[in-house]
Amino acid sequence: MSDASTGQKRGSSSALQLGPRKKLTTQDPLVHHGRHFGRVVHAFCNMQTLITNGLLFMGQQEDEAESMTVIERKEYAVFRELLWMVPGLEAWLMESSEEETVCVADLIQKGSNNARADDTKGMKSAIVDWITPKGQSLNPHIPRNVKLVCGFNHKCTGALLCPAGLDWANTEIRTKLVNGQIQVAGDQWPVFLYANYTYDAEDPWNGLLHSGLLISAFKHIFTSPSSVDQAPKATRSGNAWIHGMRSVTKVSIAYTATQVSSSGCVISYAAQHCFRLVFPLLQHKFSLTPTL
């Protein structure tokens, strides 16, 4: 075999030398803003519909605006928050073609969807550690990223998912939850949403959305995974700092509850349903503005 042919097969570059560095890709600013929008404004928007309808609402006369339905007013309020969040977006949309507007919506949608997927993926393993008692191990063991052994099928996650008002320690109730004889209604709160995972039948609002699991999940998403143990080790800024987030928003709480409910370990409730259940509650029942 000739030296030329051997050289062609082996390639011209040396295995003992690094190849050229890949160019760093800069994330589109609209994708960047979309990530934060999904976490703190609305997690499950159809961005094209939101922007299209929002632009129509902006063009309405005052008397037409007064005839907007409750749902339309809510949509328009979300649209206004989007305009406030993305500098220069309003002026840009007013001068854009339909094709350009669709492109903008797609980029923001991409950011929102990617953030939700990244948060869910990152929490799947972390949540196993959070629900494991310190110095102990779960029995049976919960493999990471495996859902079949979770939910009501595992005594630990089952206890967290047990609807408030039902006694997981009761063998009959536990068996019926496992085999599906007891169907959990969509508006039944799981115990993991309560402080100390304890439901007060005389005061159902006591401790709701104050559980340690939610606090850990919130820190994991908005400050840094290392901040969960109160020993920051992050080498990069957390999402809250990056986006100038100075307070806890109602949507960020609902988003966190949604992420926990749809994680690999406590999978039971549809993510969108959980968000639509928790967020209206926060709007009508609580006024929460603690600083981070």
C-alpha positions in Angstrom: 0.0 0.0 0.0 1.4 3.4 -1.0 2.2 6.1 1.6 -0.3 8.4 -0.2 -3.2 6.0 0.2 -2.3 5.3 3.8 -2.3 9.0 4.5 -5.7 9.5 2.9 -7.2 6.8 5.1 -5.6 8.0 8.3 -6.6 11.6 7.6 -4.4 14.7 7.4 -4.7 15.8 11.1 -2.7 14.3 13.9 -4.5 12.5 16.7 -2.1 14.1 19.2 -3.2 17.7 18.3 -6.4 19.5 19.2 -8.6 20.3 16.3 -9.9 23.9 15.6 -12.1 25.3 18.4 -15.8 25.4 17.6 -17.1 28.9 17.5 -19.3 29.9 20.4 -22.9 30.4 19.5 -24.7 33.3 20.9 -28.3 32.7 22.0 -30.9 34.9 20.3 -32.1 37.6 22.7 -35.7 36.6 22.1 -35.0 33.0 23.1 -33.3 34.3 26.2 -36.3 36.4 27.1 -38.6 33.6 26.3 -36.9 31.4 28.9 -37.7 33.9 31.6 -41.2 34.6 30.3 -42.2 31.0 30.7 -40.9 30.8 34.2 -42.4 34.1 35.6 -45.2 35.2 33.4 -47.0 32.2 31.8 -45.7 28.7 31.3 -48.0 27.4 28.6 -48.7 30.2 26.1 -49.3 29.8 22.5 -47.0 32.6 21.6 -48.2 33.1 18.0 -51.8 33.4 19.1 -50.8 35.6 22.1 -48.9 38.1 19.9 -51.5 38.1 17.1 -54.4 38.7 19.4 -52.4 41.2 21.4 -51.7 43.3 18.3 -55.4 43.2 17.5 -56.3 44.3 21.0 -53.8 47.2 20.8 -55.6 48.5 17.7 -59.0 48.5 19.3 -60.8 51.7 20.1 -61.6 52.5 23.8 -65.2 51.5 23.5 -64.2 48.2 21.9 -61.7 47.5 24.6 -64.5 47.8 27.2 -66.3 44.9 25.6 -63.4 42.5 25.9 -64.3 39.2 27.7 -62.5 38.2 30.9 -60.3 35.7 29.0 -59.4 38.4 26.4 -58.4 40.8 29.2 -56.2 38.1 30.8 -54.6 37.4 27.4 -54.0 41.1 26.8 -52.5 41.5 30.3 -50.0 38.6 29.6 -49.2 40.2 26.2 -48.5 43.6 27.9 -46.1 41.8 30.3 -44.3 40.3 27.4 -43.9 43.8 25.8 -42.6 45.1 29.1 -40.1 42.3 29.5 -38.5 42.5 26.0 -37.0 46.0 25.4 -38.1 47.5 22.1 -40.5 44.6 21.2 -43.6 46.7 20.9 -42.1 49.2 18.4 -40.5 46.3 16.5 -43.8 44.4 16.2 -45.7 47.5 15.0 -43.3 47.8 12.1 -42.9 44.1 11.3 -44.4 42.0 8.5 -46.6 39.0 9.3 -43.7 36.7 8.5 -41.4 38.5 10.8 -44.0 38.5 13.6 -44.3 34.7 13.3 -40.5 34.4 13.5 -40.4 36.5 16.7 -43.2 34.4 18.2 -41.3 31.2 17.3 -38.1 32.3 19.0 -39.9 33.3 22.2 -41.8 30.1 22.2 -38.6 28.2 21.8 -37.1 29.8 24.8 -40.1 29.1 27.0 -40.3 25.5 25.9 -36.6 24.9 26.3 -36.5 26.3 29.8 -39.4 24.1 30.9 -37.7 21.0 29.4 -34.3 21.9 30.9 -35.8 22.5 34.4 -37.7 19.2 34.3 -34.6 17.3 33.2 -32.4 18.9 35.8 -34.9 18.2 38.6 -35.5 14.5 37.9 -32.3 13.4 39.7 -32.2 16.2 42.3 -35.7 15.5 43.6 -34.7 11.9 44.5 -32.0 13.4 46.8 -34.5 15.9 48.3 -37.0 13.2 49.3 -34.4 10.9 50.7 -33.9 11.3 54.5 -30.4 12.4 55.3 -28.0 9.6 56.0 -30.5 7.0 54.7 -31.5 5.5 51.5 -34.9 4.9 49.9 -36.3 1.4 50.1 -37.0 0.3 47.5 -34.4 2.3 45.6 -35.7 4.8 43.0 -33.6 4.7 39.8 -33.2 8.1 38.3 -35.2 8.9 35.2 -37.5 5.9 35.7 -41.1 6.7 36.4 -42.7 3.3 36.6 -41.6 2.7 40.2 -42.7 6.1 41.3 -46.1 7.8 41.9 -48.3 5.7 44.1 -46.2 2.6 43.3 -43.5 3.7 45.8 -44.3 4.3 49.5 -42.3 7.5 49.6 -43.6 9.3 46.5 -47.0 7.9 47.2 -47.1 9.6 50.6 -46.2 12.9 48.9 -48.8 12.5 46.2 -51.6 11.3 48.5 -54.5 13.8 48.2 -55.0 16.0 51.2 -57.6 14.6 53.5 -56.8 11.0 52.8 -54.6 8.9 55.1 -51.7 7.3 53.3 -51.0 5.2 56.4 -54.4 3.5 56.0 -53.7 0.3 54.2 -57.0 0.2 52.4 -56.7 3.7 51.1 -53.1 3.1 50.0 -54.1 -0.1 48.1 -57.0 1.7 46.4 -54.7 4.5 45.3 -52.2 2.1 43.9 -54.6 0.0 41.9 -56.7 3.0 40.8 -59.9 2.2 42.7 -59.6 5.7 44.1 -59.3 8.2 41.2 -57.6 11.5 42.2 -59.7 14.4 41.1 -57.9 17.2 39.3 -58.7 19.7 42.1 -57.4 17.6 44.9 -54.2 19.0 46.4 -51.4 16.5 46.9 -49.8 16.6 50.4 -46.3 17.6 48.9 -47.7 21.1 48.4 -48.1 21.7 52.2 -45.5 22.7 54.8 -44.1 19.7 56.5 -46.4 17.7 54.2 -49.2 18.1 56.7 -52.8 19.0 55.8 -54.9 20.9 58.3 -58.5 19.8 57.7 -59.8 22.8 59.8 -57.7 25.3 57.9 -57.0 24.0 54.3 -55.0 27.1 53.4 -52.6 26.6 56.3 -49.1 25.8 54.9 -50.3 25.4 51.3 -47.5 26.0 48.8 -44.9 26.3 51.6 -43.4 22.8 51.5 -39.7 22.2 51.8 -39.9 20.3 48.5 -41.2 23.4 46.7 -38.6 25.7 48.3 -35.8 23.3 47.2 -37.3 23.2 43.7 -37.6 27.0 43.5 -34.0 27.5 44.6 -32.9 24.9 42.0 -34.6 26.7 39.2 -34.1 30.4 40.1 -30.9 30.7 42.2 -28.8 27.7 41.6 -28.9 23.9 42.2 -26.1 24.3 44.8 -28.1 26.9 46.8 -30.6 24.2 47.8 -28.2 23.0 50.5 -27.4 26.6 51.5 -23.8 26.2 50.4 -23.6 28.0 47.0 -21.0 26.4 44.7 -22.3 27.7 41.4 -19.7 28.8 38.9 -22.3 30.8 36.9 -25.1 33.2 37.8 -28.6 31.8 38.5 -31.6 32.6 36.5 -33.0 35.1 38.9 -29.8 37.2 38.8 -29.4 36.9 35.0 -32.9 38.3 34.4 -32.9 40.9 37.2 -35.6 39.0 39.2 -35.9 40.7 42.6 -39.0 39.1 44.1 -41.0 35.8 44.0 -43.9 36.1 41.6 -47.1 34.2 41.7 -46.4 32.6 38.4 -42.9 31.5 39.5 -44.5 29.7 42.4 -47.1 28.0 40.2 -44.3 27.1 37.7 -42.3 25.5 40.5 -45.2 23.5 41.7 -45.8 22.4 38.1 -42.2 21.3 37.7 -42.4 19.2 40.9 -45.7 17.6 39.9 -44.4 16.7 36.5 -40.9 15.5 37.6 -39.8 11.9 37.2 -40.6 11.0 40.8 -44.0 12.5 41.6 -45.4 12.2 38.1 -49.2 12.1 38.5 -50.7 15.4 37.4 -50.7 16.9 33.9 -48.3 19.8 33.9 -50.7 22.3 32.3 -53.5 21.2 34.6 -51.4 21.8 37.6 -50.3 25.2 36.4 -53.9 26.2 35.7 -55.0 25.0 39.1 -52.3 26.7 41.2 -52.0 30.0 39.4 -55.6 31.2 39.7 -55.5 30.2 43.4 -52.5 32.5 43.9 -54.2 35.3 42.0 -57.3 35.3 44.1 -56.1 34.0 47.5 -52.6 35.3 48.1 -50.6 38.4 47.7 -47.0 37.3 47.8 -44.0 39.5 47.1 -41.1 38.3 49.2 -37.7 39.3 48.0 -35.2 36.7 46.9 
